[in-house]
Amino acid sequence: MLIPLAEQLRPDSLEDYLGQEHLIGKGAILQRAIESGNVPSMILWGSPGIGKTTLAHIISKQLNRTFYTLSAVSSGVKEVREVIAKAREANDSPFLFIDEIHRFSKSQQDALLGAVEKGVVTFIGATTENPSFEVISPLLSRCQIYILRPLEEHHLLKLLEQGRIYLENNLKTDIEITESEALLRISGGDARKLLNALELIVTAELTQGRPVRITNENTIKIIQQNLAMYDKTGEMHYDIISAFIKSMRGSDPNAAVYWLARMIEAGEDPKFIARRMLILASEDIGNANPNALLLATTCFQAVDVIGYPECDLILSQTAVYLSCSVKSNASYLAIRNAQKSIREGGDLPVPLHIRNAPTNLMKKIGYGKDYKYAHDFDNNFIEQEFLPEKIKGTKFFDPQNNQREIELRARLKSLWGKKYNY
């Protein structure tokens, strides 16, 4: 069996590992834990192909401890208990690595708790999903959460060069990468995807006695011809969910249900699909149609209860509704603008009149003084300042041009006059 290039080039030491300097760079938190030999149970959270599995293997090798690995896709409670039984016989608190931990059910995760709590195993879970949603609270509380960042361009270019040299030596041919933009774009920051694409192009272009020259043009041509192969191996997972989201955002229900069907036929986790629609309902529709978030929330709950095959109808109904809905990203922009203001201006003090004043001392020094209770006034409103002095009058929320937000703009203008320029 041919071993994929990504597997051939998998690093086995921290020195060769690319990226995640905030975790394993000099003096970084995980680096210090590894050096001390006191590594906690942990969950590695990040997008595909950025080194979660590799990092887990390296930690085990660095500490010279037994390493068990399970996949949440193919393992269950029985397999977990078998590994824990083996671990009890060892003296080194073996590592138990579970890939795609978000796919484990509550009962499967429950089976881990005792062993993790007692130190029978040091647990390492890997997930592409927010562990706050997918990992049960008792297990979450026993683990450190480490967020892995996407690989940067210089990481990917270095990896590309490693792949080129490896293939060149193994295939006994010259390989020249004259253009790398298409390769980087296709990879989407996924190291495994980048190396697999490189290997695919070199294999397709390989001619006896002639050098291989990789350009943007032949990269796009060869990858497009082999999209079906990527689908079968799961490489297109994030491309398809991206197409699904963008189709709904672009108000095309036909494209949305096509990409939805592709995911359903591939056996995609229905909660993963429903969760993405929940995010879209708020990010891309928001207050232009508040019912969108309600329907998406109901969809997620229904899918969780019903599961396949019947939940495909619920997913389809919601996808069509969200696609056909009026769109607005005003709420999304509002919170991003506010966050930018905080990053640039720091934590500004809360105005005295809207501070909490639970003690007499706080009242004496002005906490809560001159605060006006809105419900004591006509229309349940009285103009007063709620922002810090330094940024008063700043407009973070800017309603867009749709019926509901036009109504919101009119109300805000009638309340605040020229203060926020609505």
C-alpha positions in Angstrom: 0.0 0.0 0.0 1.3 3.4 -1.0 1.7 5.7 2.0 0.5 9.3 1.2 3.1 12.0 1.1 1.5 13.8 4.1 2.0 10.7 6.2 5.6 10.2 4.9 6.5 13.8 6.0 4.7 13.7 9.4 7.2 15.2 11.8 8.2 13.2 14.9 9.8 15.9 17.0 8.9 19.4 18.2 11.9 20.8 16.4 10.4 19.7 13.0 6.9 20.6 13.9 5.5 23.6 11.9 3.3 26.2 13.5 1.6 26.6 16.9 4.5 28.7 18.3 2.1 30.1 20.9 1.8 26.6 22.4 5.1 24.9 21.8 7.5 27.8 21.1 10.2 28.7 23.6 8.6 29.3 27.0 5.1 28.6 25.7 2.6 26.9 28.0 2.5 23.5 26.4 6.3 23.5 25.8 6.8 24.1 29.5 4.4 21.3 30.4 6.2 18.8 28.1 9.6 19.8 29.5 8.4 19.3 33.1 6.9 15.9 32.1 3.6 17.0 33.8 1.3 17.1 30.7 -2.4 17.5 31.6 -5.3 15.8 29.8 -6.2 18.1 27.0 -8.4 18.9 24.0 -6.7 20.2 20.8 -9.2 22.3 18.9 -8.5 23.6 15.4 -9.2 23.3 11.7 -8.2 20.2 9.7 -4.6 19.5 8.7 -2.9 21.9 11.1 -1.2 19.2 13.3 -3.5 18.1 16.1 -2.8 14.3 15.6 0.9 15.0 14.9 1.3 17.0 18.1 -0.3 14.3 20.2 2.1 11.7 18.8 5.1 14.0 19.4 4.1 14.7 23.0 3.9 10.9 23.7 7.2 10.2 22.0 8.9 13.1 23.8 7.8 11.7 27.2 8.4 8.1 26.2 4.9 6.9 27.3 2.6 4.4 25.8 0.2 5.8 23.2 -3.2 4.4 22.5 -5.3 5.9 19.7 -9.0 5.6 18.9 -11.2 7.2 16.3 -14.6 8.5 17.4 -15.9 7.5 14.0 -15.2 3.8 14.4 -14.9 3.3 18.1 -17.4 3.0 20.9 -17.7 2.4 24.7 -16.4 -1.1 24.3 -13.1 0.0 22.7 -12.7 2.8 25.3 -13.1 0.3 28.2 -10.6 -2.1 26.6 -8.0 0.6 26.3 -8.6 1.7 29.9 -8.2 -1.9 31.1 -4.8 -2.1 29.3 -3.8 1.3 30.8 -4.5 0.1 34.3 -1.8 -2.5 33.9 0.8 0.1 32.9 2.7 2.3 35.3 3.2 5.4 33.1 -0.3 6.9 32.7 -0.5 6.1 29.0 -1.8 8.6 26.6 -5.2 7.9 25.1 -5.7 9.9 21.9 -9.2 10.2 20.4 -9.6 11.8 17.1 -12.8 13.7 16.3 -13.9 13.6 19.9 -16.9 15.7 19.0 -18.4 12.6 17.3 -18.5 10.7 20.6 -21.9 10.5 22.2 -22.5 11.5 25.8 -22.3 7.8 27.0 -19.1 7.3 25.2 -17.6 10.4 26.7 -18.9 9.3 30.2 -16.9 6.1 29.8 -13.7 8.2 29.9 -14.4 10.2 33.0 -13.2 7.9 35.8 -10.0 7.0 34.0 -9.2 10.6 33.2 -10.0 11.8 36.8 -7.9 9.2 38.5 -5.0 9.6 36.1 -5.2 6.0 34.7 -4.8 7.7 31.3 -3.8 11.1 30.1 -6.4 12.0 27.6 -5.8 13.9 24.4 -8.9 14.7 22.3 -8.8 16.3 18.9 -11.7 18.2 17.4 -12.5 20.7 14.6 -15.7 21.7 16.5 -16.0 24.1 19.5 -15.5 21.7 22.5 -17.9 23.9 24.6 -20.8 22.5 22.4 -19.5 19.0 21.8 -17.8 17.8 24.9 -19.7 17.1 28.1 -19.0 19.5 31.0 -17.5 16.9 33.4 -14.9 15.9 30.8 -14.3 19.4 29.7 -13.6 20.5 33.3 -10.9 17.8 33.5 -9.0 19.0 30.4 -7.0 21.9 29.3 -8.3 23.4 26.0 -5.5 24.3 23.5 -6.6 26.2 20.4 -4.4 25.5 17.4 -4.1 28.3 14.9 -4.2 28.0 11.1 -0.9 27.6 9.5 0.5 30.7 8.0 1.8 31.1 4.5 5.5 30.8 5.5 4.7 27.4 7.2 2.9 26.1 4.1 5.7 27.3 1.7 8.3 25.5 3.9 6.1 22.3 3.9 5.7 22.6 0.1 9.5 22.7 -0.3 9.9 19.7 2.0 7.4 17.8 -0.2 9.1 18.9 -3.4 12.5 17.7 -2.2 11.1 14.4 -0.9 9.3 13.6 -4.2 12.3 14.7 -6.2 14.6 12.3 -4.4 12.1 9.4 -4.4 11.0 9.7 -8.0 14.5 10.6 -9.3 13.2 13.5 -11.3 13.5 17.3 -11.2 10.5 19.1 -9.8 10.1 22.9 -10.1 7.3 24.9 -8.4 7.2 28.0 -10.5 3.9 29.2 -9.0 2.4 28.2 -5.7 -0.6 30.5 -5.3 -3.1 28.0 -6.6 -1.7 25.2 -4.3 -1.9 27.4 -1.3 -5.4 28.5 -2.1 -6.6 24.9 -2.7 -5.0 23.8 0.6 -7.0 26.3 2.6 -4.3 26.2 5.3 -4.6 22.4 5.5 -1.1 20.9 5.5 -2.3 17.4 4.6 -4.4 18.7 1.8 -1.5 20.8 0.5 0.9 17.7 0.4 -1.8 15.5 -1.1 -2.4 18.0 -3.9 1.3 18.4 -4.6 1.7 14.6 -4.8 -1.4 14.3 -7.1 0.0 17.0 -9.5 3.5 15.5 -9.6 2.1 12.1 -10.3 -0.2 13.4 -13.1 2.7 15.4 -14.7 5.4 12.8 -14.4 6.8 11.8 -17.7 9.9 9.6 -18.1 13.0 11.7 -18.4 11.3 15.1 -18.3 11.2 17.5 -15.3 7.9 18.3 -13.6 7.0 22.0 -13.7 4.1 23.1 -11.4 2.2 26.2 -12.3 -1.1 27.7 -11.2 -2.7 26.6 -14.5 -1.8 22.9 -14.3 -2.5 22.9 -10.6 -6.1 24.1 -11.1 -6.6 21.8 -14.1 -5.4 18.6 -12.4 -7.1 19.2 -9.1 -10.5 20.0 -10.8 -10.2 16.7 -12.7 -9.7 14.8 -9.4 -12.4 16.5 -7.2 -14.3 13.2 -7.0 -11.2 11.5 -5.4 -11.0 14.3 -2.8 -14.7 13.8 -2.0 -14.2 10.1 -1.3 -11.3 10.7 1.1 -13.1 13.5 2.9 -10.7 16.2 1.6 -13.6 18.3 0.3 -15.5 18.3 3.6 -14.8 21.9 4.4 -15.1 23.0 0.7 -18.6 21.6 0.5 -19.8 23.2 3.8 -18.3 26.4 2.5 -20.3 26.1 -0.7 -23.4 25.3 1.3 -23.0 28.4 3.5 -22.2 30.7 0.6 -25.2 29.4 -1.4 -27.6 30.3 1.5 -25.8 33.6 2.1 -26.2 34.3 -1.7 -30.0 33.5 -1.5 -29.8 30.4 -3.8 -32.0 27.6 -2.4 -31.3 25.4 -5.3 -27.5 25.4 -4.8 -28.0 25.2 -1.0 -30.1 21.9 -1.2 -27.6 20.5 -3.7 -24.7 20.9 -1.4 -26.9 19.8 1.5 -27.7 16.6 -0.4 -24.0 16.0 -1.1 -23.3 16.2 2.7 -26.2 14.0 3.6 -25.2 11.3 1.0 -21.7 11.3 2.4 -23.0 10.7 5.9 -22.1 14.1 7.3 -23.0 14.6 11.0 -26.4 16.3 10.8 -25.6 18.4 13.9 -22.6 19.8 12.2 -24.8 21.0 9.3 -27.5 22.3 11.7 -24.9 24.2 13.7 -23.5 25.9 10.6 -27.1 27.0 9.8 -27.5 28.4 13.3 -24.4 30.6 12.8 -25.6 31.8 9.4 -29.0 32.7 10.8 -27.4 35.2 13.1 -24.3 36.2 11.1 -26.0 36.7 7.7 -29.7 37.3 8.5 -29.8 38.7 12.0 -32.5 41.2 12.8 -33.6 41.5 9.1 -35.6 38.3 10.0 -35.3 37.2 13.7 -37.4 34.2 12.9 -34.5 32.7 11.0 -32.5 32.2 14.2 -35.6 30.6 15.9 -36.1 28.2 13.0 -32.4 27.3 12.9 -32.4 26.7 16.7 -35.5 24.5 16.4 -33.8 22.6 13.5 -30.7 21.9 15.6 -32.9 20.6 18.5 -35.0 18.5 16.2 -32.0 17.0 14.3 -30.5 16.0 17.7 -33.6 14.2 18.7 -34.6 12.6 15.3 -31.3 11.9 13.5 -31.0 10.2 10.1 -32.8 9.4 7.8 -35.8 11.6 8.7 -33.9 14.6 9.7 -32.9 15.3 6.1 -36.3 16.9 5.6 -35.8 19.2 8.6 -32.4 20.2 7.3 -33.8 20.9 3.8 -36.7 23.0 5.1 -34.3 25.1 7.2 -31.8 25.5 4.4 -34.5 26.6 1.9 -35.9 29.1 4.5 -32.5 30.6 5.3 -31.7 30.8 1.6 -34.9 32.7 0.8 -34.8 35.0 3.7 -33.8 38.7 3.5 -30.2 39.1 4.5 -28.3 41.5 6.9 -24.9 41.3 8.6 -25.5 44.4 10.6 -25.3 42.6 14.0 -22.2 40.8 12.9 -20.5 44.0 12.0 -21.7 45.7 15.2 -19.9 43.2 17.5 -16.8 43.1 15.3 -16.6 46.9 15.3 -17.0 47.0 19.1 -14.3 44.4 19.5 -12.0 46.4 17.3 -12.7 49.5 19.4 -11.7 47.6 22.5 -8.5 46.2 21.0 -7.5 49.6 19.8 -8.7 51.7 22.8 -8.3 49.3 25.7 -10.7 48.7 28.5 -12.3 52.1 29.1 -13.9 52.9 32.5 -17.7 52.4 33.0 -19.4 55.8 33.5 -20.1 56.4 37.2 -23.8 56.8 36.8 -24.4 53.3 35.3 -22.1 51.5 37.7 -23.5 49.1 40.2 -23.7 50.5 43.8 -24.3 47.6 46.3 -22.6 49.3 49.2 -23.1 52.8 50.9 -19.4 53.6 50.3 -19.9 53.1 46.5 -23.0 55.3 46.6 -21.0 58.0 48.5 -18.3 58.1 45.8 -20.8 58.5 43.1 -21.6 55.0 41.8 -25.1 55.0 40.3 -25.6 58.8 40.9 -27.9 60.5 38.5 -28.8 57.2 36.8 -32.3 57.6 35.2 -34.5 54.5 35.3 -35.9 54.3 31.7 -39.3 52.9 32.8 -40.0 56.1 34.9 -40.3 58.2 31.7 -42.6 58.4 28.7 -42.1 55.7 26.1 -39.8 54.0 28.6 -36.9 56.1 27.4 -34.8 59.0 28.6 -31.6 60.1 26.9 -28.4 59.5 28.9 -24.9 58.4 28.2 -24.1 54.6 28.3 -20.7 54.6 26.6 -17.4 55.6 28.1 -16.6 59.3 27.7 -13.8 58.7 25.3 -16.0 57.0 22.7 -19.4 58.6 23.3 -21.5 58.9 20.2 -19.8 56.0 18.5 -22.2 54.0 16.3 -21.4 50.3 16.2 -24.8 49.1 15.0 -25.8 50.4 11.6 -29.1 49.0 10.4 -29.2 47.9 6.8 -31.7 48.4 4.0 -34.4 45.9 4.7 -37.9 46.3 6.1 -37.3 45.3 9.7 -34.0 47.1 10.1 -35.4 50.2 8.4 -38.0 50.2 11.2 -35.2 49.7 13.8 -33.3 52.7 12.2 -36.5 54.9 12.4 -37.0 54.0 16.1 -33.4 54.7 17.0 -33.5 58.0 15.2 -36.6 59.0 17.0 -35.1 58.1 20.4 -31.6 59.4 19.9 -32.0 62.3 17.4 -28.6 63.3 16.0 -26.5 61.6 18.7 -25.7 58.5 16.7 -26.6 59.9 13.3 -29.3 57.3 12.5 
